[in-house]
Amino acid sequence: LCIYQPSGGKTDLPDLDVEESQQTERPVESPFENVFQHSDVILEVRLPLPVIGVTSGKFSTASKSDPRLQLAILHPLKLSIYQIVTIDGIAEHGDHTKLVPLYDHPLAKPAFSLCHGPFGGIKGREFLCVQHIDGSLRFFEQDGISFERTLASTDRHIPTPIHYLPRVDCFVTVAPSWVLECYRYQDISEAIEALRRHDPIWSLCVGEYALDLNVHQISK
């Protein structure tokens, strides 16, 4: 499940996943009256491969002033980037929406999960991180640059939940040993092995294996 806003929330273009609402109060409706209609589906596409994950963000090399977002779809051995395009309709046929492929990243190892964000604190663009089934991480930038890293824990031979924190430019993950760990992107991405920091900047034993991980800001 992915909340996709093709306009990036910055223009008057309609978003595909929200409903316009008025300021007036509306009566509570029975859930049994909410009958599905074919017109509720804006786009339906059968993809040629199984889907492991899907997310949206600014993954295109287009101008930074372009507010449109793209879709990243993770397959077992491929990461695909798409643009959802809506074409104005003719007469009563209405608008036509289609999924346009932009580019692919082939993967050398089976994938497990996907996360994204402005890695390195970069403005106006977002990068992608694929976690492989062996726990290693593959980072993709928009200029065709990619690199693979394995986090410091000696027991990282299986994938675990991982989440990117844009405010501090860090990744938070839970090791198979039940330890919550935080790594700086700058430390992970250092190209020179001798200068790369391998240890997390902090860690905490949570006492059990984590099935999922998310982050919420509760104060300023």
C-alpha positions in Angstrom: 0.0 0.0 0.0 1.4 3.4 -1.0 -0.1 6.9 -0.8 0.8 8.4 -4.1 0.4 12.2 -4.9 1.4 12.7 -8.5 1.5 16.5 -8.0 3.7 16.3 -5.0 1.1 18.2 -3.0 2.4 21.5 -4.4 0.2 22.3 -7.4 -3.5 22.4 -8.3 -3.2 19.0 -10.0 -5.6 16.5 -8.4 -4.1 13.7 -6.4 -5.1 10.1 -7.2 -5.7 8.9 -3.7 -7.7 11.6 -2.0 -11.2 12.8 -2.2 -12.3 16.4 -2.3 -14.3 17.4 0.8 -16.4 20.5 1.6 -16.3 22.5 4.8 -19.9 21.7 5.5 -20.8 18.8 7.9 -21.7 15.6 6.3 -24.0 12.9 7.8 -22.4 9.6 8.9 -23.1 7.0 6.2 -23.6 3.3 6.7 -20.6 1.3 5.5 -23.0 -1.0 3.7 -24.0 2.0 1.4 -20.4 2.4 0.2 -20.7 0.3 -2.9 -17.7 -0.1 -5.1 -18.0 1.3 -8.7 -15.7 0.7 -11.6 -15.1 4.4 -11.9 -13.4 4.3 -8.5 -10.4 2.6 -10.2 -8.2 5.2 -11.9 -5.5 2.9 -13.1 -5.2 -0.9 -13.1 -2.1 -2.5 -14.6 -1.0 -6.2 -14.6 2.7 -6.2 -14.0 4.9 -9.0 -15.5 6.7 -9.8 -12.2 5.7 -10.2 -8.5 5.7 -7.0 -6.4 7.6 -7.0 -3.1 7.3 -3.3 -2.3 6.0 0.0 -3.7 6.7 3.6 -2.7 6.5 7.1 -4.2 9.0 10.0 -4.3 11.0 12.3 -6.5 13.1 9.7 -8.3 13.5 11.4 -11.7 16.4 13.5 -12.9 13.9 16.1 -14.1 14.2 19.8 -13.0 14.0 20.4 -9.2 11.1 22.7 -9.9 9.0 19.8 -11.3 6.7 18.8 -8.4 5.6 15.5 -10.0 6.4 12.3 -8.1 7.3 8.9 -9.4 6.5 5.3 -8.4 9.2 2.9 -7.4 8.2 -0.8 -7.6 10.4 -3.5 -6.2 10.4 -6.9 -7.9 12.5 -9.9 -6.8 15.4 -9.1 -9.1 14.6 -5.6 -10.4 13.7 -2.1 -9.2 11.5 -0.3 -11.7 10.6 3.5 -11.7 7.4 4.6 -13.3 5.5 7.8 -13.9 1.7 7.9 -13.7 0.4 10.1 -16.5 -3.1 11.4 -17.0 -4.2 12.4 -20.5 -7.2 14.7 -21.0 -10.2 12.8 -22.4 -12.3 13.5 -25.5 -16.1 14.0 -25.2 -17.7 11.9 -22.5 -15.0 9.3 -22.3 -13.2 11.2 -19.6 -9.5 11.3 -18.7 -7.1 8.4 -19.5 -4.5 7.4 -17.0 -1.5 5.2 -17.9 1.7 3.9 -16.2 4.8 5.0 -18.1 8.1 3.1 -17.4 11.1 5.4 -16.9 14.0 3.2 -16.1 15.0 -0.1 -14.3 17.8 -1.1 -11.9 18.6 -4.9 -12.3 19.5 -6.6 -9.0 22.2 -9.2 -8.6 20.6 -10.7 -5.5 17.0 -11.3 -4.5 15.4 -8.3 -2.8 13.5 -8.2 0.5 12.4 -4.6 1.1 12.7 -1.0 -0.1 13.0 2.4 1.5 13.7 5.9 0.1 14.6 9.5 1.1 16.9 12.5 0.5 20.0 10.5 1.5 22.8 12.8 2.4 20.4 15.7 3.0 20.2 16.5 -0.7 17.3 18.9 -1.7 14.8 18.3 -4.4 15.6 14.6 -5.1 15.3 11.3 -3.4 17.4 8.1 -3.5 16.5 4.5 -3.1 17.8 1.7 -0.8 17.0 -2.0 -1.5 17.6 -4.6 1.2 18.6 -8.0 -0.1 17.5 -11.3 1.3 21.0 -11.7 2.8 20.7 -8.4 4.8 23.0 -6.3 2.5 21.9 -2.9 1.3 22.1 -1.6 -2.3 21.8 2.2 -2.7 20.7 3.8 -6.0 21.2 7.5 -6.9 19.6 9.2 -9.9 22.9 9.7 -11.8 23.3 6.0 -12.2 25.6 5.6 -9.2 25.0 2.6 -7.0 26.9 0.9 -4.2 26.4 -2.0 -1.8 27.0 -2.0 1.9 26.7 -4.5 4.8 26.1 -3.2 8.2 28.5 -3.9 11.1 26.6 -6.5 13.0 28.2 -9.9 12.7 24.8 -11.7 12.7 23.4 -9.8 9.7 22.7 -12.7 7.4 19.0 -12.3 7.2 17.0 -9.1 6.4 15.4 -7.0 9.1 13.1 -3.9 9.3 14.9 -0.7 8.3 13.7 2.9 8.1 15.3 6.2 7.0 15.1 9.4 9.2 15.5 12.4 6.9 15.7 14.9 9.8 19.0 13.4 11.0 20.1 11.6 7.8 20.3 8.2 9.5 19.0 4.7 9.1 17.4 2.9 12.0 17.2 -0.9 11.9 16.8 -3.9 14.2 19.6 -6.5 14.1 18.7 -10.2 14.3 20.2 -10.1 17.8 17.2 -7.9 18.9 19.3 -4.8 19.0 17.9 -1.5 17.7 20.7 0.3 15.8 21.2 3.7 14.2 23.7 4.4 11.4 24.6 7.7 9.7 24.2 7.7 5.9 27.5 9.5 5.7 29.3 6.7 7.5 27.6 4.0 5.4 28.3 5.8 2.0 32.0 6.5 2.6 33.8 5.2 -0.4 37.1 4.7 1.3 37.0 1.6 3.5 39.6 3.0 6.0 37.5 6.1 6.6 34.2 4.3 6.9 32.7 4.0 10.4 31.3 0.5 10.8 29.7 0.8 14.2 26.2 2.3 14.9 26.1 5.7 16.5 23.8 4.3 19.1 22.2 1.0 19.9 19.5 -0.4 22.3 18.5 -4.0 23.1 14.7 -4.2 22.6 14.5 -7.8 23.9 12.7 -9.4 21.0 12.7 -9.6 17.2 11.0 -6.8 15.4 8.5 -7.5 12.6 8.1 -3.9 11.6 9.6 -0.5 12.3 8.3 3.1 11.9 9.2 6.5 13.1 7.0 9.4 14.4 8.0 12.9 15.6 6.3 13.6 18.9 8.0 16.9 19.7 9.8 19.8 18.1 
